[in-house]
């Protein structure tokens, strides 16, 4: 799956190719109801990556559409915002990349640059 990713300072926007930008825009304006919150504070990069990928798959299987991933801003880390910087790769690479439509930095009410919204595709019935 291929994504267009824009970085504007601390703000991040991502959209899967072929998906209407209106989905990403609604997400970035906080207009999508959050179904699941995932807090990564205190986790190292490998554990956080595994947890994000598992949460995306679990949410997709449950029919949830929007995750709020709380990754922090890296203020307590000597290496900066490792989790925030890694998130785009974790969301766009397989297997999660097949489930994700868009992602965006959260609004201040939901954590601002210390959190990200993730919009999942609808689960197709078989």
N, C-alpha and C positions, 0 to 999 in steps of 0.2 A: 504494500500500500504506500502510495506517495502522498506527501503533505507539503503544503505551502506554510512556512513558518516566518512570522514577523516578530522582531524584537524591537521594542521602543523603550530604552532605558531598562527599568525593572519590569516592564510589562511585556507579556508574551501572548501571541495569538497564533493558533495553529488550525488548519483546515485541511481535511482530506481532499485530494483532487477529485473533481466531479461533484462535490457537494456545494449547494447554494450557500453563498456567504451570509445570507439572512440567518442561517442557523448559528453561525459563529457570532454574528452581531447581537442576536438575542441573548446568547450566552454571556458575552462580554458586558452586556448591560444588566446582567443579573435577573433576566426575565424568565429563566428556566428554573423550575422548582428542584431543589436539591433533594435527592433520594437517599444518598449515602454520604457520610463523612468519614474520611480516613486521615488520622493524625499520625504523621511520621516523625514527630519530635523525638529525639533521643536515639534514633536508629542510624546505623551506618549505611553507606551507599548500597552494599549488596543486599542487606535485609530490606531496605526501603524499596529497591527495585523489585524484589520478589513479591513484596506485599502489594505494591501498586499493580503489578501484572495479575496477581491472584484476585485482587479486589475488582479490577475491570472485568475479568471473566465471570466472577461470581455475580456481580451486578447485572451484567448482560444476561446471564442465564436466568436471573430472577425477574427480568423485564424492567429493571431500573434504567433510567435514562441519564441521570446527572449525578456525578460524584463531585464532592468538594474534597480536594487533596490538600491537607494542611502540611506544608513542608518547611515552613519557617523561612527566614531571610538570611540565615547563616551567621547571625550576629554572635552566637556562642561557639562558633567553629573557627579554628585557626586557618582553615582552608576556604572560608567564605561559604557561599550558598551552594554547596555541593548537590543537595537534593533538588533544589529548584532548577539548577543548571542541567541535571541529569534527566529530569522529568520528560522533556520533549522526546528524547530518544526512547525512554521506556514506554511512552504512549504510542509512538509511531512504528516501532519495530515489531515484527511478529513475536508473539501471537496477539498482543494487545492492539496493534495497528489495524487488525481486521475488524475490531469492535468499536474503535474510536472514530467519531465524525469530526469533532472539533475540541479545542481546549483554549482557555483564556485565563489571564490573571484575574483573580477575584476582586470584587469591589471591596472598599474599606470595611463595610459592615460584615463581610465574610472572611476577613483576614488580609485584604489588600495583596501586596506583593509577596506575602508569606503564605499564600494559598492559591490554588488554581481550580477553576471549574473544568470538568471533563464531560462532554456530551457523547453518549454512546448511541450507536445505531439501534434501531428497533430489532428485536429478535424475531426472526421469520418463523412462522408456523410451518410444520411439515405435514 
